Amino acid sequence: MNIKETYAVITSDFVEAAHAFRLGQEAEGSQRLREGLDLLEPLLSSHPKAQVIFQLIPNMLAAQERHDWLGLADYLEHELSALLSQT
């Protein structure tokens, strides 16, 4: 799998997580989020928008801690997915 395909899989995990969070399926959303983050972690340092992504992650985790599932879904589907597509 090339890098673009890998980012497409990661983005898909994040979008699926967002949909699960919006449907109130926190366990499914958290699982998809973890899968996406596990794939993203080793690639992040070479991503052109790595600094912006690093700044976004604490906001996402804070939303998760607050159980703000809709806010977390927005971060995943709109902000993070858009940044990942810029490869």
Protein Blocks (a to p, Z undefined) as FASTA:
>chain_A
ZZklmmmmmmmmmmmmmmmmmnopaklmmmmmmmmmmmmmmmmmmpmklmmmmmmmmmmm
mmmmnopaklmmmmmmmmmmmmmmmZZ
